[in-house]
Amino acid sequence: MTTTGKRPVLADSVRITGDAVEILDRRVYPFEHRWVRCATSEDVAVAIERMVTQSSGPLFATTAGLVLAAREARHEPPGRAAGRLRRSGERLVATRPTNNHIRDAVHAVLAATVDGPLPEASGDELVDAVTRAAAEHDAAYRARSAALGGHAAALLEDGARVLTHCWADAYLIATVEAAQEAGKRLEFVCTETRPYLQGARLTAPTLVEMGYRPTLITDGMVAAALADGLADVALTAADRVTMDGHVVNKVGTLGVALAARAFDVPYYALIQAPDPQAPTAGDVVIEHRDGEEVLHVLGARTAGEGLTGYYPAFDATPPHLVTRIVTERGAFRAERVAEHFDKENG
C-alpha cells in the first residue's frame, strides 16, 4: 500500500462559482468527471433528489444552495428576504428525508443569520452572512469527520481486512487517513451497492486513489465473503443513528450486520453524533425511491417488462447487531450511544 499525498477527488465535490453551484455528478463517476451546473437553489434541490450527489455530498450542496438562495433574495426587502431563504431551506430539507445532514445544515445557517442575529438582513449583508455561515458549517463538518476518523482508526488492528458497504464519504476518508498516520496496514472489501453502485464507483476508486487495491464483491456475497474469512471487520457510515442505538444506513446494511453477527465479525457504524430528534427507529422517515430505479443500472434496464421494483433506500439495524457506534467523541456501545452527549461537558 502506498499513499499519494493528494486528497481524493470526492473529498471536494461541490463548488460555488460567481453565478452558480457546480456539483460533481456521482451518477457517472469515475467514468466521467462531469459537473452539474445549478443556477438556482431549486436546481440544487432537484440535483439532490436526482442523486447527482450522495452521502455527505448533499450537506455541502445544501449549504451552497442556501448561498444561491441568499443571492436570489438580494433585492428583496428584509422580511421577504428572510422568508425566501427559509422557504429554500424547507425545499432542500424535503429532498432526502432520512439523512439529517441537510436538516442540520439548514438549521445551522438560518440560526446564524435570519433566525438568529440578523433577522432583518437583506442585500449584500444577507449574502455575506449566509456565505460565511455556510463555510463555517462545512469546516465544522470536516473537523468532526476528522475526529470521528481518529476514533474509528483506533478500533482497527494493523493488517485488518475491512468490509465496507455503500459509500461512507468523509468518514471513510478520515478513517483511512488516520490509519495511515498511525502506520496501520489495511485491506478493503467493498460491496458494489445496487442500484447506484456507490461501492463500486465511489468507495473502491477512492480507496485506489488513497493507495489501496480493494476487492469488489456483489451485495449478495457478503455472508459468503465473511464465511470464507475475507474480512475481519465490517465498517459502514450511518445516515442516521437514533438515541436508542438503531443504525439507519443504505439498504443492505442490515444484511451486512446479520452476516457479521453470524460469523463473529465486529460491525462498526460511523456517525458524527446520534440524532436527538430521533429517539427510536420509528422516528426516522425511511425514504422509498421509485421502484423503477431497481430495474436499471447506470441508465440501462437490467430487467424484463411486466416487473415491479421495490426500493427502500435505507434500512434500520437494531442495536444488538452493532458492536460499536463511533462518533466524533469516541466509540460507544450501541445501546449507550446517547452517552455521546454526556461527553459534551465532560
Secondary structure as GFF3:
##gff-version 3
##sequence-region A 1 346
A	DSSP	three_ten_helix	9	11	.	.	.	ID=ss1
A	DSSP	beta_strand	14	16	.	.	.	ID=ss2
A	DSSP	beta_strand	21	24	.	.	.	ID=ss3
A	DSSP	beta_strand	35	38	.	.	.	ID=ss4
A	DSSP	alpha_helix	41	49	.	.	.	ID=ss5
A	DSSP	alpha_helix	57	72	.	.	.	ID=ss6
A	DSSP	alpha_helix	78	93	.	.	.	ID=ss7
A	DSSP	alpha_helix	101	111	.	.	.	ID=ss8
A	DSSP	alpha_helix	123	155	.	.	.	ID=ss9
A	DSSP	beta_strand	161	164	.	.	.	ID=ss10
A	DSSP	alpha_helix	170	181	.	.	.	ID=ss11
A	DSSP	beta_strand	187	191	.	.	.	ID=ss12
A	DSSP	alpha_helix	198	198	.	.	.	ID=ss13
A	DSSP	pi_helix	199	203	.	.	.	ID=ss14
A	DSSP	alpha_helix	204	209	.	.	.	ID=ss15
A	DSSP	beta_strand	215	217	.	.	.	ID=ss16
A	DSSP	three_ten_helix	219	221	.	.	.	ID=ss17
A	DSSP	alpha_helix	222	227	.	.	.	ID=ss18
A	DSSP	beta_strand	233	237	.	.	.	ID=ss19
A	DSSP	beta_strand	240	241	.	.	.	ID=ss20
A	DSSP	beta_strand	247	250	.	.	.	ID=ss21
A	DSSP	alpha_helix	253	262	.	.	.	ID=ss22
A	DSSP	beta_strand	267	270	.	.	.	ID=ss23
A	DSSP	three_ten_helix	281	283	.	.	.	ID=ss24
A	DSSP	beta_strand	288	289	.	.	.	ID=ss25
A	DSSP	three_ten_helix	291	295	.	.	.	ID=ss26
A	DSSP	beta_strand	296	297	.	.	.	ID=ss27
A	DSSP	beta_strand	300	301	.	.	.	ID=ss28
A	DSSP	beta_strand	311	312	.	.	.	ID=ss29
A	DSSP	beta_strand	314	317	.	.	.	ID=ss30
A	DSSP	three_ten_helix	319	321	.	.	.	ID=ss31
A	DSSP	beta_strand	324	327	.	.	.	ID=ss32
A	DSSP	beta_strand	330	332	.	.	.	ID=ss33
A	DSSP	three_ten_helix	334	344	.	.	.	ID=ss34
###
